[in-house]
C-alpha cells in the first residue's frame, strides 16, 4: 500500500534555496555580532561591556545522562576556565530526539 505523501516534503530545488537562505541569515547575524563586539555597530542603548561577556560563551551538543545530567566538554571547560563547583548558566535547546513517540 502506497501513500502519495511518501516523497520528500519539499522539492529538492526549494530545499536547496531554503538551505542557502538560512546560511546567508547565519552569516549576516555573525557579521552583526562581530560589528557589535568591535564597537563599530553604533547601536544606541547597547552596553558594550555586557556584550563583551558574550565572548565568554561556548556552544556545543551533548547527551542528557541519567538524572537529567549534562556534561561540559573538556575543551569548553578549559577555554572558559570552568572548574568543578563553579556556577554556570545554561540555555538548553533540543536538537534531536532518539525516541519513537
N, C-alpha and C positions, 0 to 999 in steps of 0.2 A: 504494500500500500504506500503510495507516494503522496506527499503533501506539496502543494505548489509553492510553499514558503521555505523549502529546504535549501534554496540557494543563498548566496551572500546577502546580508541585509542591505548593503549599498553596492551599486555598480563599481567596478574597480577604478574607473576614472574619477568618480565622485569621492571615493575613499582616499585616493592619492591627493586630490585637491584639498580635502579636509586635513590630511596629514601636513601638507605644505603650509596651509594657513595656520595650523596650530604651531608649527615650528617657527614661523615668522612672528607670531604673537609672543612666543617664549623669548626669542631673540630681542624683540622690542622691549619687553619687560626687563631683560637682563641689561640692556643698554641704559634704560632709565635708571635702574638701580645703580649702575656704575657712575652715572652722572650725579646722582644724589650723594653717593658715597664720596665723590671727589669734591663736592661742594659747588659744582657748576650747574646744578639743577635750578637754582634760583627760585625755589618754591616757597612762597610766604607761609609762615606758620610751621615750618618743618625744622625741628631741632636736630642739627647735625650730630650733636653728642649722642642723642638717642639712636640715631641711625648707625653711628659707629658701633654701638653694641650689637647690631645685627651682623657685623662681620665676625662675631664670635658665635656662629651657629654652624650646625652640621646637618646634612640631610642624608639619611641612609634608610635602607629597608632591613627589617629584622622580623623574626618569627615570634609570636606570642607563645611563651612557655607555660608550664603548669602554674596555676595560681595567678595567671594574668601577667606574669613577669616578662619584661623585655630586657635585652642586653644592648649596651652601647659598645660598638666595636672598638678594639684596641686603638686603631689609628685615630678615631674621633676623640677618644679619651685623651690621647697624647696631644693631639692638635689643640684641644680646648683646655688642657691642663685640668682634667676632671679626675678626682681621686675618690676612693671609697669614702662614703659618708657625706660627700658634697651634695647639696640640694640643687637640682636642675629642673627646668621647666620643659614640658614635653607637649607637642602637638601630634595627635595620632590621626592618621588618615588611612583607612583600609584600602589596600591596593589590589589584593587578590584573595579570594576565598576558596579554600580547598575542601569544600563540603557540598553535598547534594541536598538541596532544600526542596 
